[in-house]
Amino acid sequence: MSFLPSVVQAESRGDFKIQLTFNDGLTSTVDFSDWLGGALFAPLEDPIYFRRFFIEGGTVVWPNGLDVAPETLYERAKANEAA
């Protein structure tokens, strides 16, 4: 069985960035601005709404039900650490 990442903590770092901590202890700040744009992510372009995220089901979720797969967040977090 392979590792399934899960977000266990998330804190806003401003400018559409969230510091994420995963269930294996990896902590990294992920910039979500790359995902903004288009109809689906349009509500998140409002910085006040963007900061209304919460953790549910092991990932970051917004009140409209939008989320990003924890595996995708983990890959981005790992890439940040390697850079």
KEZAMAR-245212 format. One record per atom (N, C-alpha, C, O): residue number from 1; residue in one letter; atom name; x, y, z. Coordinates in Angstrom, 3 decimals. Example, Ala and Ser with C-alpha at 12.3 -4.5 7.8 and 13.67 -1.06 7.14 Angstrom:
// KEZAMAR-245212
    k  r   a         x         y         z
    1  A   N    13.190    -5.690     7.800
    1  A  CA    12.300    -4.500     7.800
    1  A   C    13.200    -3.300     7.800
    1  A   O    14.236    -3.319     8.465
    2  S   N    12.850    -2.250     7.080
    2  S  CA    13.670    -1.060     7.140
    2  S   C    12.900     0.030     7.870
    2  S   O    13.409     1.138     8.039
***
This chain:
// KEZAMAR-245212
    k  r   a         x         y         z
    1  M   N     0.853    -1.186     0.000
    1  M  CA     0.000     0.000     0.000
    1  M   C     0.893     1.240     0.000
    1  M   O     1.829     1.332     0.794
    2  S   N     0.608     2.187    -0.881
    2  S  CA     1.415     3.395    -0.969
    2  S   C     0.898     4.458    -0.001
    2  S   O    -0.223     4.376     0.500
    3  F   N     1.736     5.442     0.242
    3  F  CA     1.408     6.538     1.157
    3  F   C     0.292     7.413     0.583
    3  F   O     0.336     7.805    -0.584
    4  L   N    -0.691     7.708     1.402
    4  L  CA    -1.777     8.613     1.027
    4  L   C    -1.644     9.889     1.851
    4  L   O    -1.912     9.883     3.052
    5  P   N    -1.230    10.989     1.209
    5  P  CA    -1.060    12.231     1.966
    5  P   C    -2.387    12.794     2.440
    5  P   O    -3.426    12.637     1.799
    6  S   N    -2.314    13.452     3.578
    6  S  CA    -3.493    14.077     4.162
    6  S   C    -3.047    15.371     4.837
    6  S   O    -2.061    15.380     5.573
    7  V   N    -3.763    16.450     4.590
    7  V  CA    -3.468    17.727     5.234
    7  V   C    -3.989    17.660     6.668
    7  V   O    -5.158    17.354     6.901
    8  V   N    -3.105    17.950     7.626
    8  V  CA    -3.512    17.930     9.034
    8  V   C    -3.549    19.326     9.648
    8  V   O    -4.148    19.531    10.704
    9  Q   N    -2.896    20.298     8.972
    9  Q  CA    -2.929    21.678     9.440
    9  Q   C    -2.765    22.603     8.244
    9  Q   O    -2.027    22.294     7.308
   10  A   N    -3.458    23.742     8.279
   10  A  CA    -3.374    24.716     7.195
   10  A   C    -3.510    26.112     7.780
   10  A   O    -4.429    26.389     8.550
   11  E   N    -2.572    27.000     7.401
   11  E  CA    -2.583    28.370     7.889
   11  E   C    -2.339    29.327     6.730
   11  E   O    -1.446    29.108     5.911
   12  S   N    -3.134    30.385     6.664
   12  S  CA    -2.977    31.389     5.624
   12  S   C    -1.633    32.091     5.772
   12  S   O    -1.200    32.423     6.876
   13  R   N    -0.986    32.308     4.632
   13  R  CA     0.281    33.047     4.588
   13  R   C     0.172    34.245     3.658
   13  R   O     1.188    34.770     3.203
   14  G   N    -1.058    34.686     3.370
   14  G  CA    -1.291    35.855     2.537
   14  G   C    -1.037    35.587     1.065
   14  G   O    -0.431    34.582     0.695
   15  D   N    -1.515    36.512     0.225
   15  D  CA    -1.300    36.427    -1.226
   15  D   C    -1.623    35.055    -1.813
   15  D   O    -0.858    34.543    -2.630
   16  F   N    -2.729    34.459    -1.417
   16  F  CA    -3.188    33.176    -1.954
   16  F   C    -2.221    32.036    -1.631
   16  F   O    -2.112    31.069    -2.385
   17  K   N    -1.524    32.161    -0.506
   17  K  CA    -0.602    31.116    -0.065
   17  K   C    -1.112    30.505     1.229
   17  K   O    -1.641    31.197     2.098
   18  I   N    -0.942    29.190     1.336
   18  I  CA    -1.343    28.469     2.537
   18  I   C    -0.182    27.573     2.957
   18  I   O     0.357    26.813     2.153
   19  Q   N     0.191    27.675     4.228
   19  Q  CA     1.191    26.755     4.766
   19  Q   C     0.469    25.471     5.151
   19  Q   O    -0.454    25.482     5.966
   20  L   N     0.899    24.377     4.560
   20  L  CA     0.261    23.088     4.775
   20  L   C     1.190    22.152     5.542
   20  L   O     2.394    22.109     5.289
   21  T   N     0.619    21.409     6.476
   21  T  CA     1.339    20.344     7.160
   21  T   C     0.601    19.048     6.855
   21  T   O    -0.619    18.957     6.995
   22  F   N     1.366    18.054     6.437
   22  F  CA     0.804    16.762     6.048
   22  F   C     1.031    15.717     7.129
   22  F   O     1.799    15.923     8.068
   23  N   N     0.349    14.599     6.976
   23  N  CA     0.385    13.534     7.972
   23  N   C     1.741    12.850     8.112
   23  N   O     1.921    12.042     9.023
   24  D   N     2.693    13.148     7.241
   24  D  CA     4.045    12.609     7.411
   24  D   C     5.001    13.657     7.977
   24  D   O     6.203    13.412     8.080
   25  G   N     4.466    14.828     8.346
   25  G  CA     5.274    15.880     8.943
   25  G   C     5.782    16.922     7.963
   25  G   O     6.306    17.948     8.395
   26  L   N     5.649    16.702     6.668
   26  L  CA     6.071    17.694     5.681
   26  L   C     5.274    18.975     5.878
   26  L   O     4.045    18.948     5.944
   27  T   N     5.983    20.102     5.973
   27  T  CA     5.350    21.413     6.062
   27  T   C     5.928    22.284     4.971
   27  T   O     7.146    22.390     4.831
   28  S   N     5.053    22.910     4.195
   28  S  CA     5.487    23.756     3.087
   28  S   C     4.389    24.757     2.770
   28  S   O     3.206    24.474     2.958
   29  T   N     4.784    25.924     2.289
   29  T  CA     3.815    26.935     1.871
   29  T   C     3.543    26.762     0.386
   29  T   O     4.458    26.800    -0.437
   30  V   N     2.276    26.572     0.057
   30  V  CA     1.848    26.347    -1.327
   30  V   C     1.144    27.600    -1.835
   30  V   O     0.250    28.136    -1.179
   31  D   N     1.557    28.052    -3.003
   31  D  CA     0.952    29.213    -3.656
   31  D   C    -0.175    28.719    -4.564
   31  D   O     0.072    27.996    -5.530
   32  F   N    -1.395    29.107    -4.255
   32  F  CA    -2.566    28.664    -5.001
   32  F   C    -2.879    29.562    -6.193
   32  F   O    -3.800    29.266    -6.954
   33  S   N    -2.137    30.647    -6.371
   33  S  CA    -2.473    31.609    -7.427
   33  S   C    -2.410    30.985    -8.817
   33  S   O    -3.108    31.447    -9.721
   34  D   N    -1.600    29.953    -9.015
   34  D  CA    -1.543    29.269   -10.309
   34  D   C    -2.882    28.634   -10.686
   34  D   O    -3.195    28.484   -11.867
   35  W   N    -3.661    28.268    -9.685
   35  W  CA    -4.931    27.592    -9.939
   35  W   C    -6.103    28.561   -10.116
   35  W   O    -7.187    28.157   -10.534
   36  L   N    -5.884    29.835    -9.798
   36  L  CA    -6.974    30.800    -9.908
   36  L   C    -7.246    31.121   -11.371
   36  L   O    -6.380    30.968   -12.232
   37  G   N    -8.451    31.563   -11.626
   37  G  CA    -8.867    31.850   -13.002
   37  G   C    -9.871    30.810   -13.449
   37  G   O    -9.884    29.690   -12.939
   38  G   N   -10.687    31.168   -14.374
   38  G  CA   -11.737    30.261   -14.832
   38  G   C   -12.921    30.278   -13.878
   38  G   O   -12.811    30.738   -12.741
   39  A   N   -14.026    29.784   -14.340
   39  A  CA   -15.280    29.848   -13.587
   39  A   C   -15.226    29.073   -12.272
   39  A   O   -15.756    29.532   -11.260
   40  L   N   -14.599    27.921   -12.282
   40  L  CA   -14.585    27.074   -11.084
   40  L   C   -13.863    27.739    -9.913
   40  L   O   -14.350    27.707    -8.782
   41  F   N   -12.720    28.332   -10.178
   41  F  CA   -11.919    28.928    -9.118
   41  F   C   -12.184    30.418    -8.916
   41  F   O   -11.566    31.032    -8.046
   42  A   N   -13.079    31.010    -9.692
   42  A  CA   -13.345    32.448    -9.628
   42  A   C   -13.645    32.956    -8.215
   42  A   O   -13.132    34.016    -7.855
   43  P   N   -14.443    32.267    -7.394
   43  P  CA   -14.706    32.796    -6.053
   43  P   C   -13.447    32.962    -5.205
   43  P   O   -13.402    33.821    -4.324
   44  L   N   -12.428    32.149    -5.466
   44  L  CA   -11.204    32.203    -4.670
   44  L   C   -10.336    33.406    -5.002
   44  L   O    -9.382    33.699    -4.282
   45  E   N   -10.655    34.102    -6.078
   45  E  CA    -9.891    35.292    -6.443
   45  E   C   -10.118    36.438    -5.472
   45  E   O    -9.332    37.385    -5.437
   46  D   N   -11.177    36.364    -4.687
   46  D  CA   -11.434    37.338    -3.624
   46  D   C   -10.593    36.914    -2.415
   46  D   O   -10.839    35.850    -1.847
   47  P   N    -9.605    37.724    -2.011
   47  P  CA    -8.725    37.313    -0.911
   47  P   C    -9.456    36.995     0.389
   47  P   O    -9.030    36.122     1.145
   48  I   N   -10.541    37.694     0.649
   48  I  CA   -11.316    37.427     1.869
   48  I   C   -11.957    36.043     1.790
   48  I   O   -11.921    35.281     2.756
   49  Y   N   -12.536    35.725     0.648
   49  Y  CA   -13.143    34.407     0.477
   49  Y   C   -12.062    33.321     0.489
   49  Y   O   -12.258    32.258     1.077
   50  F   N   -10.935    33.583    -0.152
   50  F  CA    -9.859    32.595    -0.187
   50  F   C    -9.460    32.171     1.224
   50  F   O    -9.201    30.992     1.466
   51  R   N    -9.408    33.111     2.143
   51  R  CA    -8.983    32.812     3.515
   51  R   C   -10.037    32.064     4.325
   51  R   O    -9.799    31.748     5.491
   52  R   N   -11.180    31.778     3.742
   52  R  CA   -12.236    31.046     4.454
   52  R   C   -12.073    29.524     4.335
   52  R   O   -12.996    28.778     4.662
   53  F   N   -10.927    29.068     3.877
   53  F  CA   -10.696    27.629     3.724
   53  F   C   -10.720    26.914     5.075
   53  F   O   -10.574    27.536     6.128
   54  F   N   -10.905    25.621     5.020
   54  F  CA   -10.855    24.765     6.206
   54  F   C   -10.388    23.389     5.745
   54  F   O   -10.309    23.118     4.547
   55  I   N   -10.084    22.534     6.698
   55  I  CA    -9.649    21.177     6.366
   55  I   C   -10.837    20.235     6.507
   55  I   O   -11.541    20.241     7.518
   56  E   N   -11.042    19.437     5.487
   56  E  CA   -12.089    18.402     5.508
   56  E   C   -11.629    17.263     4.612
   56  E   O   -11.158    17.494     3.498
   57  G   N   -11.762    16.064     5.084
   57  G  CA   -11.393    14.916     4.272
   57  G   C    -9.915    14.873     3.907
   57  G   O    -9.537    14.292     2.889
   58  G   N    -9.087    15.486     4.736
   58  G  CA    -7.649    15.452     4.508
   58  G   C    -7.130    16.441     3.486
   58  G   O    -5.997    16.321     3.022
   59  T   N    -7.956    17.424     3.130
   59  T  CA    -7.502    18.431     2.184
   59  T   C    -8.085    19.794     2.538
   59  T   O    -8.879    19.917     3.470
   60  V   N    -7.688    20.806     1.792
   60  V  CA    -8.184    22.167     1.979
   60  V   C    -9.463    22.324     1.160
   60  V   O    -9.514    21.967    -0.016
   61  V   N   -10.495    22.868     1.809
   61  V  CA   -11.813    23.018     1.178
   61  V   C   -12.322    24.434     1.445
   61  V   O   -12.020    25.030     2.480
   62  W   N   -13.090    24.957     0.507
   62  W  CA   -13.726    26.265     0.674
   62  W   C   -15.229    26.073     0.841
   62  W   O   -15.755    25.010     0.512
   63  P   N   -15.930    27.094     1.352
   63  P  CA   -17.362    26.958     1.630
   63  P   C   -18.212    26.531     0.423
   63  P   O   -19.277    25.940     0.604
   64  N   N   -17.758    26.821    -0.799
   64  N  CA   -18.530    26.414    -1.978
   64  N   C   -18.274    24.960    -2.374
   64  N   O   -18.792    24.494    -3.389
   65  G   N   -17.477    24.240    -1.575
   65  G  CA   -17.207    22.830    -1.845
   65  G   C   -15.978    22.580    -2.696
   65  G   O   -15.593    21.430    -2.905
   66  L   N   -15.358    23.638    -3.188
   66  L  CA   -14.160    23.497    -4.007
   66  L   C   -13.006    22.991    -3.157
   66  L   O   -12.807    23.446    -2.031
   67  D   N   -12.249    22.049    -3.703
   67  D  CA   -11.053    21.572    -3.021
   67  D   C    -9.997    21.216    -4.056
   67  D   O   -10.263    21.180    -5.258
   68  V   N    -8.802    20.955    -3.563
   68  V  CA    -7.709    20.476    -4.403
   68  V   C    -7.288    19.154    -3.787
   68  V   O    -7.116    19.065    -2.572
   69  A   N    -7.122    18.130    -4.606
   69  A  CA    -6.774    16.805    -4.107
   69  A   C    -5.531    16.867    -3.228
   69  A   O    -4.566    17.548    -3.572
   70  P   N    -5.542    16.165    -2.099
   70  P  CA    -4.376    16.201    -1.220
   70  P   C    -3.108    15.696    -1.901
   70  P   O    -2.012    16.152    -1.576
   71  E   N    -3.240    14.772    -2.830
   71  E  CA    -2.071    14.277    -3.558
   71  E   C    -1.434    15.398    -4.383
   71  E   O    -0.210    15.505    -4.461
   72  T   N    -2.278    16.228    -4.994
   72  T  CA    -1.797    17.362    -5.784
   72  T   C    -1.098    18.374    -4.888
   72  T   O    -0.034    18.887    -5.236
   73  L   N    -1.692    18.661    -3.738
   73  L  CA    -1.073    19.593    -2.794
   73  L   C     0.256    19.058    -2.293
   73  L   O     1.223    19.806    -2.148
   74  Y   N     0.299    17.764    -2.029
   74  Y  CA     1.526    17.143    -1.528
   74  Y   C     2.639    17.225    -2.576
   74  Y   O     3.782    17.541    -2.247
   75  E   N     2.308    16.943    -3.821
   75  E  CA     3.303    17.043    -4.901
   75  E   C     3.857    18.456    -4.992
   75  E   O     5.064    18.646    -5.136
   76  R   N     2.979    19.442    -4.909
   76  R  CA     3.418    20.840    -4.974
   76  R   C     4.288    21.176    -3.761
   76  R   O     5.310    21.849    -3.897
   77  A   N     3.889    20.710    -2.582
   77  A  CA     4.656    20.967    -1.364
   77  A   C     6.039    20.330    -1.460
   77  A   O     7.030    20.956    -1.085
   78  K   N     6.120    19.108    -1.952
   78  K  CA     7.410    18.422    -2.104
   78  K   C     8.284    19.167    -3.109
   78  K   O     9.488    19.308    -2.891
   79  A   N     7.707    19.640    -4.189
   79  A  CA     8.473    20.383    -5.199
   79  A   C     9.024    21.673    -4.597
   79  A   O    10.144    22.076    -4.914
   80  N   N     8.255    22.318    -3.739
   80  N  CA     8.723    23.549    -3.078
   80  N   C     9.931    23.263    -2.205
   80  N   O    10.870    24.058    -2.155
   81  E   N     9.910    22.142    -1.524
   81  E  CA    10.999    21.777    -0.630
   81  E   C    12.264    21.439    -1.410
   81  E   O    13.375    21.673    -0.933
   82  A   N    12.095    20.893    -2.599
   82  A  CA    13.245    20.513    -3.427
   82  A   C    13.901    21.720    -4.088
   82  A   O    15.081    21.686    -4.435
   83  A   N    13.122    22.785    -4.257
   83  A  CA    13.636    23.977    -4.967
   83  A   C    14.588    24.791    -4.124
   83  A   O    15.097    25.814    -4.582
***
